[in-house]
Amino acid sequence: MLKPVRKDSYIWEIPRMPERGMRVPVTIYSDDTLMEKMRSDRTLIQAANVAALPGVQKHAIVLPDGHEGYGFPIGGVAAFDINSGIISPGGIGYDINCGVRVLTTPFREEDVKPRIRELVSEIFRLVPCGVGSRSKLRLSFAELDRVCIEGVNWALKRGFGFPEDNERLEEGGCMDGADPRYVSNRAKSRGMEQLGTLGAGNHFLEIQVVDKIYSPGVAKEFGIREEGMVTVMIHTGSRGFGHQVASDYIAVLQKAVRRYGIKIPDRELVCAPWGSKEAEQYFAAMVCAVNFAFTNRHIIMHQVREAFGRVFGAHVKDEIRLVYDVCHNIGKIEEHEVDGKVMKLIVHRKGATRAFGPGRRELPKAYRSIGQPVLIPGSMGTASYILVGIKDGERLAFASTAHGAGRLMSRAAAVRRWRGEQISGELSRRGIVLKAASMRVVAEEAPQAYKDVDRVVEVSHKVGLAKKVSRMVPIGVVKG
């Protein structure tokens, strides 16, 4: 039985236990209520297993939204030395570069609310949603390969978005290292019909209103002008393309573990030594999915601009600006300080948001002196947040914080407890317009099936992982 030791109000630790094969301790950022959920499933066991992987540095981390996942807990972070470490698909996830993009608009709530139903319907019409949804774009394998290599630049060349958009994207919307030769034809077949589509599950597209501003100076730099202004949040990832890449390489790395004689405490933690052929090929395929996801959100953003233009006038499209776009499921090579020494690490973020403080060269020029915008989505009908990365977070969690609320119950359990029509009715009574491809998904994603996002963000803020900037609440929701 793992018993975390409380180190501070919001910091817990599972000490290194050599008898379990742990090479480093586990650090958990949580309050008492959130810890109850972590104790109730395999979150802490999975984190301890991660702490046993080769080359792991400093500590394995569970963030306040942490809950049981595949291999790594969701809301988990771990960093591995590039000389002695590994890369593991279980530490990145199936929905590679599931992420969030936030847009500002020139409107206030009173401008949009009278036409919110029309706006939500127009977005739902322009953005294909849900399981099996197909893009209006038709790509060949060769064109899909270009997407994988060029990312958002591919979309910009074809008139999707504004030239300056890629100045406010993580990785500039195009991560280096993609090689489509290492992506299977099955993955490509799934991806070629899904670019520009909103996935199912917890993915959503919301019209939101700024409810609170906590840091006016930073908010202004991010384009958040005032409480009451309307914003848009897009939450989706690499769809079936990324899922297939993960599935393909989990099978490949099951063999690699045996080939390289790597001992793992859980078969879901299959991995390969960094620098091996299998690791290089997985990383190259993962980057393809990362760039696909950036481009997917970019095309959806273009369609959102189109929808606003059709409802409020064509001139409005030019006034909808991109704040930022962040990844949640990704592996990256980054430099971090470990025991007083700057090391090059393979940072795995599984259901976690990068949160660099000011001065990091990886940040776009517009935000380099401020810190990275950190976008944390709520769970259909609850609040979402913008935070900003701070230097303390780099030390505490390899510049990472939560990615959302985190589930309290399984989707199957949610469906047993609620009907989609029931949840839709509740949202309507609160003045939130919902348009969904599936009422079953609405039941699965009931807000009550998730942790309290306000509590998750408060822990992130108080412990120093990132600082609160603004809180947004939905008035219109599009679900897959």
C-alpha positions, 0 to 999 in steps of 0.5 A: 500500500502506497502512503503519500507523505504530506510535505506541504499544504499542496505537496505530497511525496511517495519516497523512493522505494528500492524494493519496488524498483523506484529510482526516484520519488513521486511528487504529487500536487494536490489538496485533500479532496483531490487526493481522495480520487487519486487514492481510489484508483491506480494513479499513485501505483502508476506514478510509482511504476513510472519512477522505476523506468530507466533514466528517470530524473529527479521525480515522477510527478502527479498533477492536481487533475491526476487520475488513472490512465494507460501506463502513466497516470493522466496528469502525469509528468516524467523526464528522462536523461537522453543518454540513459533514458527511454521514450514510452508511448504510455507517457504521451498517450493515444491522442497525441497532441490533444490540446487547446486553442483560445481565440479572442473576439471583439464582442461582449456577452450582450452582443452575442447572447441574442444570437448564440443559438444561431452561432452555435448552429453555424459552427456545428454546420461548418465543423464536422463533429464526433466519432467517424466525422469526416473532413470536408478536405480531401487529402492524398497520402502525399498531401497528408505527408506534407501536413505531417512535415509542415504543420500549420504552415501547410494550412497557412499556404492554403489560405487557412488563417492569418500569416501571424497566427503561427507566431502564437502557437506552441512550437510555432505550430510545427514541431521538428523531427517529423518523418511520415515514412514511419507512419503506417498506411492504416494511420494515414488512411484514418487521418486523411479524412479527419483534418479539420474535425472535432473529436468526441469524448471530452473534446469540445468547442465553446463560446465563452465569456470572461468571468473573472480577471485575476492578473489584469496586466498579463491578461491585457498582454494575452488580449483579454481586455475586460470581464464580459468579453467573448472568447472561443476555446477549441479542444481537440487533438490528432483524432484517429491518426494519432491514436493509430500511431500510438497503437502501432508503436505500442506493438513495436515497443513490446518487442523492443522491451524484450530486445533491449532487456528493459525491466518494466513494472507494468506492460503498459509502460513499454518503451525503447532506449532513447537513441535506438531505432525503435525510439527514433521511429516512434518519435518521428511518427509522434511528431507527425501526429503532433503537427497533424493536431496543430493543423486540425485545430488551425482549420477548425479555427478558420471555420470558427472565424467563418461562422462568426463572419456569417452571423455577425458580418464578414468584417468580424473574421479579421477581428478574431485573434489567436491567443495561444495553442498548447499541447497536452499529450506530447514528448519533447526534448528540453533543457531543465536543471536537475540537482544544480546541473542543466540537463537535456531531457525527454520530457513526457507530458501525459494530460499535462500542459507545458508552463514555461516562465519568462525568458525561455527561448522556446516561447514566441517573442510576444510572450517571452518576457511574460511567460507562456499562456497556459490554457486549462479547459473545463468539462462541458458547462464548467469554467475554463482558465488561462494561467501563465507560466512562472519560474517556480513551475520549471523547478517544481514540475519540469515547467508543467501543470494540469490540463483540465479537471480530470475524470471522477468516474468512467464514461460507462458509469456516467452513462448509467447515471445520466441521460444526455437529454437530462444534461442538455436540459440542465445546461439550457436552464443555465443559459448554455446552448448545446449542440452535440453529435451524440446524446450518449457522449453528452451523458459520458461527459456530464460535468458531474463526471469530472473533478472541480476544475476551480479546485484543480486550478487553485492548487496549480496557482497556490503551489506555484506551477502557474499563475491564474490570469482569467476564468471563462464560462461557457454560453455555447457548447459544440460537442462531438 
